[in-house]
């Protein structure tokens, strides 16, 4: 199989169940999710293996009402799929996100050109949209920022556009790492340092702020380390969290030394700002 071959899992469910499934399956090797009229499409790299993923799907069917099947997608078809399913995103008059095959967007303060390839984070999902909206009001100019789970690099690139002194971006997926490098170059950004790996790959310390749009379990596991990477008075913006998980994440954050500042909701997803 080619390294960019994918299995497309078609999960037929109502919208609420689809969003819950994203939260559970984001811990599996799926690296892209796409909303569909009949539910959810989840893309699994062919090399990741299907046995464990399908076992998890069978377990989830015991808890939630959905059915699924799958189809094989050769890697060379991927860009066509994205181009046909990737309209521009406009976050108020603050920021627009488009691909390089779209026309420029007028009337916004910041326009980002993001070619998503296999990585997550285009502005379409409620979590990325909320993070972008929150960044308009966070202190960025001259600051040192970490983007933990950078995906396409969209948040790191926006942070750079907002005048940060330096941005370090890390993602465990090699495709996300490469996509962040490519998108940084497309947007003329030169102060984003991308790394491939877990949080341990981060080389910076004493960050003024951390962006973490990942998923509940990764955030819960990482909160103490994230607190240690921030300077006193620093902030943490987290998303990728379902509304029903707000309490458990907030309690864990407080235990790790954070104070909850603000929260937004969009669909069934929340975005929370903490400080140390």
C-alpha positions in Angstrom: 0.0 0.0 0.0 1.1 3.6 -0.7 1.9 5.6 2.5 -1.0 8.0 1.8 -3.6 5.3 1.1 -6.6 5.6 3.5 -9.5 3.6 4.6 -12.6 5.8 4.7 -15.0 4.7 7.5 -18.6 5.8 6.9 -20.4 6.1 10.2 -24.2 6.7 9.8 -25.6 8.4 12.9 -27.5 11.5 14.0 -25.5 14.8 14.4 -25.3 14.5 18.2 -24.0 10.9 18.1 -21.6 11.9 15.4 -19.9 14.5 17.5 -19.7 12.1 20.5 -18.0 9.5 18.2 -15.4 12.1 17.1 -14.4 12.6 20.7 -14.0 8.9 21.3 -12.3 8.1 17.9 -9.9 11.0 18.1 -7.9 8.7 20.4 -7.7 6.1 17.6 -5.3 6.3 14.7 -7.9 8.3 12.6 -6.3 11.5 11.6 -9.1 13.3 9.7 -12.9 13.5 10.3 -15.4 14.9 7.9 -19.1 15.8 8.6 -21.5 14.2 6.2 -25.3 14.4 5.6 -25.8 11.0 7.0 -23.3 11.2 9.8 -19.5 11.1 9.9 -16.6 10.1 7.6 -13.4 9.0 9.4 -10.1 8.5 7.6 -7.7 5.9 8.8 -4.1 5.6 7.3 -3.9 2.2 5.6 -0.7 1.5 7.4 -2.2 2.0 10.8 -4.1 -1.3 10.8 -7.8 -1.9 11.1 -8.2 -4.6 13.7 -8.0 -2.5 16.8 -10.0 0.3 15.3 -12.8 -1.9 14.2 -12.8 -3.6 17.7 -13.3 -0.1 19.1 -16.2 0.6 16.7 -17.9 -2.6 17.7 -17.6 -1.6 21.4 -19.0 1.9 20.7 -22.0 0.3 18.9 -22.9 -1.2 22.3 -23.3 2.4 23.7 -24.5 4.5 20.7 -26.9 4.0 17.8 -24.9 4.0 14.6 -23.8 1.7 11.8 -20.7 1.7 9.7 -18.9 0.4 6.7 -15.6 1.3 4.9 -14.1 1.9 1.5 -10.5 2.1 0.4 -9.2 5.4 -1.0 -5.9 5.6 -2.8 -3.8 8.5 -1.7 -3.8 10.2 -5.1 -7.5 10.9 -4.7 -7.2 12.8 -1.5 -6.7 16.3 -2.8 -9.7 16.0 -5.0 -11.8 15.0 -2.0 -10.6 18.0 0.0 -11.1 20.5 -2.9 -14.7 19.3 -3.3 -15.5 19.5 0.4 -13.5 22.5 1.6 -15.3 25.8 1.4 -13.7 28.9 2.9 -14.3 29.7 6.6 -14.9 33.2 7.9 -14.7 33.8 11.6 -16.5 37.1 12.0 -14.5 40.0 10.6 -11.4 38.7 12.3 -10.0 35.8 10.3 -10.7 33.9 7.1 -9.3 30.5 6.2 -9.2 29.3 2.6 -7.2 27.0 0.4 -5.0 28.1 -2.4 -7.6 27.2 -5.0 -10.1 29.7 -3.5 -10.3 33.4 -4.4 -9.0 35.9 -1.8 -11.5 36.9 0.9 -12.0 40.6 1.5 -13.2 42.3 4.7 -11.3 40.4 7.3 -8.3 41.4 9.4 -6.3 38.2 8.7 -6.5 35.8 5.8 -4.8 32.4 6.1 -4.2 30.0 3.2 -4.4 26.5 4.6 -4.0 23.4 2.4 -5.0 20.7 4.8 -3.6 17.5 3.1 -4.1 14.9 5.8 -3.9 17.1 8.9 -6.7 18.4 11.1 -7.5 22.0 11.5 -9.1 24.1 8.8 -11.5 26.3 10.7 -14.5 24.1 9.7 -14.7 22.1 12.9 -16.4 23.9 15.9 -13.2 23.5 18.0 -10.8 25.2 15.5 -13.4 27.9 14.8 -13.7 28.7 18.5 -9.9 28.7 19.0 -9.5 31.2 16.2 -12.3 33.4 17.6 -10.7 33.3 21.1 -7.3 34.3 19.8 -8.6 37.7 18.7 -8.7 38.6 22.4 -5.7 36.9 23.8 -2.3 38.7 24.3 -0.1 37.7 21.4 2.1 40.6 20.3 5.7 40.0 21.3 4.8 36.8 23.1 6.2 33.3 23.1 3.5 30.7 22.1 3.3 26.9 22.0 0.8 25.2 19.6 0.3 21.7 21.1 -1.2 19.3 18.5 -0.7 21.8 15.6 -2.4 19.8 12.8 -2.3 22.0 9.7 -0.5 24.7 11.7 -3.5 27.1 11.4 -3.4 28.3 15.0 0.4 28.6 15.0 0.3 30.6 11.8 -2.5 32.9 13.0 -0.5 33.4 16.2 2.5 34.5 14.1 0.2 36.9 12.1 -0.9 38.4 15.4 2.7 39.5 16.2 4.1 36.8 18.4 7.9 36.8 18.9 8.1 33.1 18.3 5.9 30.1 18.0 6.8 26.4 18.6 4.4 23.9 17.1 4.3 20.2 17.8 2.3 17.2 16.5 2.7 13.5 16.9 1.7 12.9 13.2 4.5 13.4 10.7 2.0 14.5 8.1 0.8 17.3 10.4 4.4 18.3 11.0 5.1 18.5 7.2 1.8 20.3 6.6 2.6 22.9 9.2 5.9 23.6 7.5 4.3 23.9 4.1 1.5 26.1 5.3 3.9 28.4 7.2 5.8 28.9 4.0 2.7 29.5 2.0 1.6 32.2 4.5 5.0 33.9 4.6 5.5 32.9 8.3 9.1 32.6 9.4 8.9 32.4 13.2 7.1 29.1 13.6 9.3 26.2 14.6 7.5 22.9 13.9 8.5 19.6 15.6 7.2 16.0 15.2 6.6 14.2 18.4 4.8 14.3 21.7 5.0 17.1 24.3 8.4 15.9 25.3 9.7 17.1 21.9 9.0 20.7 22.8 12.3 22.5 23.5 11.0 25.8 24.7 10.1 26.8 28.2 8.5 29.7 29.9 5.8 30.2 27.3 3.4 33.1 27.6 0.5 31.1 26.1 -0.3 27.6 24.9 -2.9 26.6 22.3 -4.1 23.0 22.7 -6.9 21.9 20.3 -6.6 18.1 20.6 -8.9 15.8 22.6 -10.0 15.3 26.1 -7.7 12.4 27.1 -4.5 14.0 25.7 -5.4 17.2 27.5 -6.1 15.5 30.8 -2.8 13.6 30.6 -0.9 16.7 29.7 -2.2 19.3 32.0 0.5 19.1 34.7 3.3 19.3 32.0 1.5 22.1 30.2 1.4 24.1 33.5 5.1 23.5 33.9 5.8 25.0 30.4 4.0 28.3 31.2 5.5 31.3 32.9 3.6 32.7 35.9 0.5 34.5 34.6 0.5 32.5 31.3 -2.6 31.2 29.7 -3.8 27.9 28.2 -6.5 27.7 25.5 -7.9 24.2 25.2 -10.6 22.8 22.9 -11.4 19.4 21.4 -13.6 18.9 24.4 -17.3 17.9 24.4 -19.7 20.0 26.5 -20.4 16.9 28.7 -16.7 16.7 29.6 -16.3 20.3 30.8 -16.4 19.4 34.5 -13.8 16.7 34.4 -11.4 18.8 32.4 -12.0 21.8 34.6 -11.4 19.8 37.8 -8.2 18.3 36.4 -7.0 21.8 35.3 -7.6 23.3 38.7 -5.7 20.3 40.3 -2.8 21.1 37.9 -2.7 24.7 39.1 -4.9 26.4 36.5 -7.7 28.9 37.0 -10.6 28.9 34.7 -11.2 32.3 32.9 -13.5 32.0 30.0 -15.6 29.4 28.1 -17.4 29.4 24.7 -19.7 26.8 23.2 -20.4 25.9 19.5 -22.5 22.9 18.8 -21.6 20.3 21.4 -18.0 21.5 21.7 -16.4 23.9 24.1 -13.3 26.1 24.2 -11.9 27.1 27.6 -9.2 29.6 28.6 -7.2 28.9 31.7 -4.4 30.8 33.4 -1.7 29.9 35.9 
